[in-house]
Amino acid sequence: MLYWLHELSDLLSPLRIFRYITFRTVMAAGTAFVLSLIIGPWLIRKLLAIHFGEQCEDKRVARLDRSSKVGTPTMGGLMILFTATVASVVWAVPGNFYVLCAVTTFLFMGLLGFIDDYLKVKREKGLSPRVKLLGQGLWTALLFFALCSNEETCLRTQQLMVPFFKDPVIASMGIFGTLGFLFLVLVGSSNAVNLTDGLDGLAIGCSNSAVAAYLAMAYVAGHYVFADYLQVPFVKGGGELAVFCGALLGAGLGFLWFNCHPARVFMGDTGSLAIGGGIAAVAILIKQGLVLIIVGGVFVVEAASVLLQTTWYKFTRKRYGEGRRIFRCAPLHHHFEYLAEERGTSVDAYENRITIRFWIFGIIFALIGLASLKIR
C-alpha cells in the first residue's frame, strides 16, 4: 500500500525509497515484529480469559511430566496470521498476483488450522485427517486454477524444476501431474511443520530459517540479472514475495518472543498449517518446490520419523503379533526427550537444548538449499 508513495518522489525525493523491494522487505519484517510485541500480551490474556488453552497432556509423551504445559493458551498462530498479513498488505505492491496467491494460501491454511484448534478446545477432538486433506486438496485445486488462469504462470506451473538442474526436467507434467505435485508440496509442508510443533520455540525457530532462505530465493527469482546469473527461473513480479517472506519472518520472530521456553503461548494448528502453507506457496510460485525438501530438512526428518514409526509398528504387529518401534516416540524431538528421561536428566531443562540443536540443523539445511541455486 505504501509502495505508491514513490510516485510523490518528484515532490520529495527520499520517497523513491518505497520503490525498492529490499527496503520494503525490511520494513515489512519490522512492522510484523513490532505488531507482534504490541498485540501479543493482549492476545494471550484474551485466550486465557476464554480458556483457549491446552486441555490435557499429550498422550504421545504420557511417561513424561508435561503438566506444566496444560492450560497454556493455544491458537497463538492468530498473532502470526494477523501481523504477517497486515505487514504484507502495507508494504507489498497492491494487487501483485504472486503475493495475493501466497497470502490467501497462508490465510486459508490458517483458517483450517483454527477450526481444528477450536474443535479440540470445545470437544477435545479436532478435524479428522480426511477432512483436513479434503480442505487442503480443495485449496490446491483453487490455486492451480488461479495459476493456470494467469498467462505468465500457466506454462511455468506445469514444469518440474529439480535442484541442481538449470532447465526443467519435465517440460509439462500435465493437469493431473501438476495437481498432484502442488498437493504434495502444500500438504507435505503444512503437515510437516505441524508435526514439528511439539516443543517450546521448536517449530517457529525452524520455520524462520526456512522463511529467510525463501526470502532470498524470491528476491533472486524476481531480479532478472540475478536469476540469469544463477540460471534459475525468472519470475517477473515474483520479487514481491520477498516482502511477504519478510513479513512472515518478522511475525515469526515476534511470536518466538512469547513462545520461547517456557512458552506463554502455543501456535497450534492455526499457526503451523498457515506457516507451512505460506512457505509452500512461495516455493511453488518461484519454481523451487523440490528445494523445500532441503531447506525444510528438519521438517522432513520429523515427518519421516512419524512415517517410519507408524509403518514399522503396523508391519511388526501384523507379522509378529506385537508392534515394535524404531524410536522411543515420534516425532523425533520426543525421542530425544525420552532419552533424556532415561538418563535421569531433567526433561524440562533438556527441552531447550533439543530445540536449539534443531534450530542449528534448520539453519544448516537452509544454507544448503540456498547453495543449490549456484550448483547447477
C-alpha positions as CSV (number, residue, x, y, z in Angstrom):
1,M,0.0,0.0,0.0
2,L,2.8,2.4,0.9
3,Y,4.5,1.5,-2.3
4,W,2.6,4.2,-4.2
5,L,4.4,6.9,-2.1
6,H,7.3,6.6,-4.5
7,E,5.1,8.5,-7.1
8,L,5.5,11.6,-5.0
9,S,9.3,11.4,-5.2
10,D,9.2,14.4,-7.6
11,L,7.9,16.5,-4.7
12,L,10.0,14.8,-2.1
13,S,13.0,12.8,-3.5
14,P,13.5,10.5,-0.4
15,L,10.2,8.9,-1.1
16,R,11.7,7.0,-4.1
17,I,13.0,4.5,-1.5
18,F,9.5,3.0,-1.4
19,R,10.1,1.6,-4.9
20,Y,12.8,-0.8,-3.6
21,I,11.9,-4.3,-2.6
22,T,14.8,-4.6,-0.2
23,F,13.6,-1.6,1.8
24,R,10.0,-2.7,1.8
25,T,11.1,-6.3,2.9
26,V,13.0,-5.0,5.9
27,M,10.1,-2.7,6.8
28,A,7.6,-5.5,6.5
29,A,9.6,-7.6,8.8
30,G,9.9,-4.8,11.3
31,T,6.2,-4.0,11.1
32,A,5.2,-7.5,11.7
33,F,7.7,-7.9,14.6
34,V,6.6,-4.7,16.4
35,L,2.9,-5.5,15.9
36,S,3.5,-8.9,17.5
37,L,5.1,-7.3,20.5
38,I,2.1,-4.9,20.8
39,I,-0.8,-7.4,20.4
40,G,0.9,-10.5,21.9
41,P,0.2,-9.8,25.6
42,W,-3.4,-8.7,24.8
43,L,-4.0,-11.9,22.7
44,I,-2.5,-14.1,25.4
45,R,-4.8,-12.5,28.0
46,K,-7.8,-13.0,25.8
47,L,-7.0,-16.7,25.1
48,L,-6.6,-17.3,28.8
49,A,-9.9,-15.5,29.6
50,I,-11.9,-17.7,27.3
51,H,-10.0,-20.8,28.3
52,F,-8.5,-21.5,24.9
53,G,-5.6,-23.5,26.2
54,E,-4.1,-26.9,26.2
55,Q,-6.8,-29.1,27.8
56,C,-4.8,-32.2,28.5
57,E,-1.4,-33.7,28.4
58,D,0.0,-35.0,25.1
59,K,-0.8,-38.8,25.1
60,R,2.3,-39.5,22.9
61,V,4.5,-38.5,25.8
62,A,2.4,-39.8,28.7
63,R,5.5,-41.1,30.5
64,L,7.0,-37.6,30.7
65,D,5.8,-34.9,33.1
66,R,4.2,-32.3,30.8
67,S,1.7,-31.0,33.3
68,S,3.3,-27.5,33.3
69,K,2.1,-27.1,29.7
70,V,-1.5,-27.8,30.5
71,G,-3.5,-24.5,30.4
72,T,-1.0,-22.7,28.2
73,P,-3.0,-20.7,25.6
74,T,-3.1,-22.2,22.1
75,M,-4.2,-20.6,18.8
76,G,-1.3,-18.2,19.2
77,G,-1.0,-18.6,15.4
78,L,-3.6,-15.9,15.2
79,M,-0.9,-13.5,16.1
80,I,1.2,-14.7,13.1
81,L,-1.7,-14.6,10.7
82,F,-2.7,-11.0,11.7
83,T,0.8,-9.4,11.8
84,A,2.1,-11.1,8.7
85,T,-1.0,-10.3,6.6
86,V,-1.1,-6.6,7.7
87,A,2.6,-6.1,7.0
88,S,2.3,-7.7,3.6
89,V,-0.7,-5.5,2.7
90,V,1.0,-2.4,3.9
91,W,4.4,-2.9,2.2
92,A,3.9,-5.2,-0.9
93,V,2.8,-3.8,-4.3
94,P,-1.0,-3.7,-4.2
95,G,-2.7,-6.3,-6.4
96,N,0.5,-8.3,-7.0
97,F,-0.6,-11.7,-8.3
98,Y,2.1,-13.7,-6.5
99,V,1.6,-12.0,-3.1
100,L,-2.1,-12.5,-3.4
101,C,-1.6,-16.2,-4.0
102,A,0.8,-16.6,-1.1
103,V,-1.3,-14.6,1.3
104,T,-4.6,-16.3,0.5
105,T,-2.9,-19.7,0.8
106,F,-1.4,-18.6,4.1
107,L,-4.8,-17.5,5.4
108,F,-6.8,-20.5,4.2
109,M,-4.4,-22.9,5.8
110,G,-4.6,-20.8,9.0
111,L,-8.4,-21.0,8.9
112,L,-8.3,-24.7,8.5
113,G,-5.9,-24.9,11.5
114,F,-8.1,-22.5,13.5
115,I,-11.2,-24.7,13.0
116,D,-9.1,-27.7,14.1
117,D,-7.9,-25.9,17.2
118,Y,-11.3,-24.6,18.1
119,L,-12.9,-28.1,17.9
120,K,-10.0,-29.5,20.1
121,V,-10.8,-27.0,22.8
122,K,-14.5,-27.4,22.7
123,R,-14.8,-31.2,22.3
124,E,-11.1,-32.4,22.7
125,K,-11.2,-33.8,19.1
126,G,-10.3,-31.7,16.1
127,L,-10.9,-32.3,12.4
128,S,-10.3,-35.8,11.1
129,P,-7.2,-36.3,8.9
130,R,-9.6,-36.9,5.9
131,V,-11.4,-33.6,6.4
132,K,-8.0,-31.8,6.6
133,L,-6.8,-33.4,3.4
134,L,-10.1,-32.6,1.7
135,G,-9.7,-28.9,2.7
136,Q,-6.1,-28.8,1.6
137,G,-7.0,-30.6,-1.6
138,L,-9.7,-28.1,-2.4
139,W,-7.3,-25.2,-1.9
140,T,-4.7,-26.9,-4.1
141,A,-7.3,-27.1,-6.9
142,L,-8.2,-23.4,-6.5
143,L,-4.5,-22.4,-6.5
144,F,-3.9,-24.5,-9.6
145,F,-6.9,-22.9,-11.4
146,A,-5.6,-19.4,-10.4
147,L,-2.1,-20.2,-11.8
148,C,-3.4,-21.7,-15.0
149,S,-5.7,-18.6,-15.5
150,N,-2.7,-16.3,-15.5
151,E,-0.9,-16.2,-18.8
152,E,2.5,-15.7,-17.2
153,T,2.2,-18.7,-14.9
154,C,0.2,-21.2,-16.8
155,L,3.0,-23.0,-18.6
156,R,5.6,-22.5,-15.9
157,T,3.4,-24.1,-13.3
158,Q,3.4,-27.3,-15.2
159,Q,7.2,-27.5,-15.5
160,L,9.1,-29.6,-13.0
161,M,12.3,-28.0,-11.7
162,V,14.7,-30.2,-9.8
163,P,17.6,-28.9,-7.6
164,F,21.0,-28.7,-9.3
165,F,19.4,-28.7,-12.8
166,K,19.1,-25.4,-14.6
167,D,16.4,-26.5,-17.1
168,P,13.1,-28.1,-16.3
169,V,13.4,-31.9,-16.0
170,I,9.8,-32.3,-17.2
171,A,8.6,-29.6,-19.6
172,S,4.9,-30.3,-18.8
173,M,3.5,-32.6,-16.1
174,G,0.0,-32.2,-17.4
175,I,-3.1,-31.2,-15.4
176,F,-3.2,-34.2,-13.1
177,G,0.6,-34.4,-12.7
178,T,0.7,-30.7,-11.7
179,L,-2.2,-31.0,-9.4
180,G,-0.6,-34.0,-7.7
181,F,2.7,-32.1,-7.3
182,L,1.1,-29.0,-5.9
183,F,-0.9,-31.1,-3.5
184,L,2.2,-33.0,-2.2
185,V,4.1,-29.7,-1.7
186,L,1.3,-27.9,0.1
187,V,0.1,-30.9,2.2
188,G,3.6,-32.1,2.9
189,S,4.9,-28.7,4.0
190,S,1.9,-27.7,6.2
191,N,1.6,-31.1,7.9
192,A,5.4,-31.4,8.4
193,V,5.5,-28.0,10.2
194,N,2.5,-29.2,12.3
195,L,4.3,-32.3,13.4
196,T,7.4,-30.3,14.3
197,D,5.3,-28.2,16.7
198,G,5.9,-30.0,19.9
199,L,8.5,-28.2,22.0
200,D,8.7,-24.5,23.0
201,G,10.1,-22.5,20.1
202,L,10.9,-25.5,18.0
203,A,8.6,-25.1,15.0
204,I,8.7,-21.3,14.8
205,G,12.5,-21.3,15.1
206,C,13.0,-23.8,12.3
207,S,10.3,-22.0,10.2
208,N,12.2,-18.7,10.5
209,S,15.3,-20.2,8.9
210,A,13.3,-21.7,6.1
211,V,11.4,-18.4,5.5
212,A,14.7,-16.5,5.4
213,A,16.0,-18.8,2.8
214,Y,12.9,-18.4,0.6
215,L,13.1,-14.7,1.1
216,A,16.5,-14.7,-0.6
217,M,15.3,-17.1,-3.3
218,A,12.2,-15.0,-4.0
219,Y,14.3,-11.8,-4.4
220,V,16.7,-13.6,-6.8
221,A,13.8,-15.1,-8.8
222,G,12.3,-11.6,-9.3
223,H,15.6,-10.0,-10.3
224,Y,16.4,-10.6,-13.9
225,V,20.2,-10.1,-13.6
226,F,20.5,-12.4,-10.6
227,A,18.1,-15.0,-12.0
228,D,20.1,-15.1,-15.2
229,Y,23.4,-15.3,-13.5
230,L,22.3,-18.2,-11.2
231,Q,20.3,-19.8,-14.0
232,V,17.1,-20.0,-12.1
233,P,13.6,-19.3,-13.4
234,F,13.0,-15.6,-13.7
235,V,9.5,-14.7,-12.3
236,K,8.5,-11.2,-13.3
237,G,6.9,-9.6,-10.3
238,G,7.9,-12.6,-8.1
239,G,10.3,-10.4,-6.2
240,E,7.4,-9.1,-4.2
241,L,7.2,-12.4,-2.5
242,A,10.3,-11.4,-0.6
243,V,8.2,-8.7,1.1
244,F,5.7,-11.4,2.1
245,C,8.6,-13.6,3.4
246,G,9.9,-10.6,5.3
247,A,6.5,-10.1,6.9
248,L,6.3,-13.8,7.8
249,L,9.8,-13.7,9.2
250,G,9.1,-10.7,11.4
251,A,5.9,-12.3,12.6
252,G,7.8,-15.5,13.4
253,L,10.4,-13.6,15.4
254,G,7.7,-11.7,17.2
255,F,5.9,-15.0,18.1
256,L,9.1,-16.5,19.2
257,W,9.3,-13.7,21.8
258,F,6.4,-15.3,23.6
259,N,6.9,-18.9,22.5
260,C,10.5,-19.4,23.8
261,H,10.9,-21.7,26.8
262,P,8.9,-21.6,29.0
263,A,6.2,-20.8,26.4
264,R,3.5,-18.3,27.2
265,V,1.5,-19.3,24.2
266,F,1.5,-22.1,21.6
267,M,0.8,-21.5,17.9
268,G,-1.5,-24.5,17.5
269,D,-2.6,-25.8,14.1
270,T,-3.6,-22.2,13.4
271,G,0.0,-21.2,13.1
272,S,1.7,-24.4,12.0
273,L,-0.6,-25.1,9.0
274,A,-0.5,-21.4,8.0
275,I,3.3,-21.2,8.1
276,G,3.8,-24.5,6.2
277,G,1.2,-23.4,3.6
278,G,2.8,-20.0,3.2
279,I,6.3,-21.4,2.7
280,A,4.9,-24.0,0.2
281,A,3.1,-21.3,-1.8
282,V,6.2,-19.2,-2.2
283,A,8.2,-22.3,-3.2
284,I,5.6,-23.2,-5.8
285,L,5.4,-19.7,-7.2
286,I,9.1,-19.3,-7.8
287,K,9.6,-22.8,-9.1
288,Q,11.6,-24.0,-6.1
289,G,9.2,-26.6,-4.8
290,L,11.6,-29.5,-4.5
291,V,14.3,-27.3,-2.9
292,L,11.9,-27.2,0.1
293,I,12.9,-30.8,0.9
294,I,16.4,-29.4,1.5
295,V,15.5,-26.1,3.1
296,G,12.9,-27.7,5.3
297,G,15.2,-30.6,6.2
298,V,14.2,-30.6,9.9
299,F,10.5,-30.8,8.9
300,V,11.2,-33.6,6.5
301,V,13.1,-35.6,9.2
302,E,10.4,-35.0,11.7
303,A,7.7,-36.2,9.3
304,A,9.8,-39.1,8.2
305,S,10.2,-40.3,11.8
306,V,6.4,-40.4,12.2
307,L,6.0,-42.3,8.9
308,L,8.8,-44.8,9.7
309,Q,7.5,-45.3,13.2
310,T,3.9,-45.9,12.1
311,T,4.8,-48.2,9.2
312,W,7.3,-50.3,11.2
313,Y,4.8,-50.7,14.1
314,K,2.0,-51.8,11.8
315,F,4.3,-54.2,9.9
316,T,5.7,-55.9,13.0
317,R,2.3,-56.1,14.7
318,K,1.0,-57.9,11.6
319,R,4.0,-60.2,11.2
320,Y,5.0,-60.9,14.8
321,G,1.7,-60.2,16.7
322,E,3.4,-57.4,18.6
323,G,4.1,-53.9,17.4
324,R,7.7,-52.7,17.6
325,R,9.1,-49.2,17.5
326,I,12.2,-47.7,15.9
327,F,12.2,-44.6,18.1
328,R,11.2,-44.2,21.8
329,C,8.5,-41.8,20.5
330,A,7.7,-39.9,17.3
331,P,8.1,-37.2,16.1
332,L,11.8,-37.3,16.6
333,H,12.1,-34.5,19.1
334,H,10.0,-36.6,21.6
335,H,12.5,-39.4,21.1
336,F,15.3,-37.2,22.5
337,E,13.1,-36.2,25.4
338,Y,12.7,-39.9,26.3
339,L,16.4,-40.4,26.1
340,A,17.0,-37.5,28.5
341,E,14.4,-39.0,30.9
342,E,16.1,-42.4,30.8
343,R,19.5,-40.8,31.6
344,G,18.0,-39.2,34.6
345,T,18.2,-35.7,33.1
346,S,15.5,-33.1,33.7
347,V,13.4,-33.2,30.6
348,D,12.2,-29.6,31.2
349,A,15.9,-28.5,31.2
350,Y,16.8,-30.7,28.3
351,E,14.0,-29.3,26.1
352,N,15.8,-26.1,25.4
353,R,18.9,-28.0,24.3
354,I,16.9,-30.1,21.9
355,T,15.2,-27.0,20.4
356,I,18.4,-25.1,19.9
357,R,20.1,-28.0,18.2
358,F,17.2,-28.4,15.9
359,W,17.5,-24.7,15.1
360,I,21.1,-25.2,14.2
361,F,20.2,-28.0,11.8
362,G,17.4,-25.8,10.4
363,I,19.9,-23.1,9.6
364,I,22.4,-25.6,8.0
365,F,19.6,-27.0,5.8
366,A,18.5,-23.5,4.8
367,L,22.1,-22.6,3.8
368,I,22.5,-25.8,1.8
369,G,19.2,-25.0,0.0
370,L,20.5,-21.6,-0.9
371,A,23.8,-23.1,-2.1
372,S,21.8,-25.3,-4.5
373,L,20.9,-22.2,-6.5
374,K,24.6,-21.8,-7.6
375,I,25.3,-25.5,-8.1
376,R,23.7,-26.2,-11.4
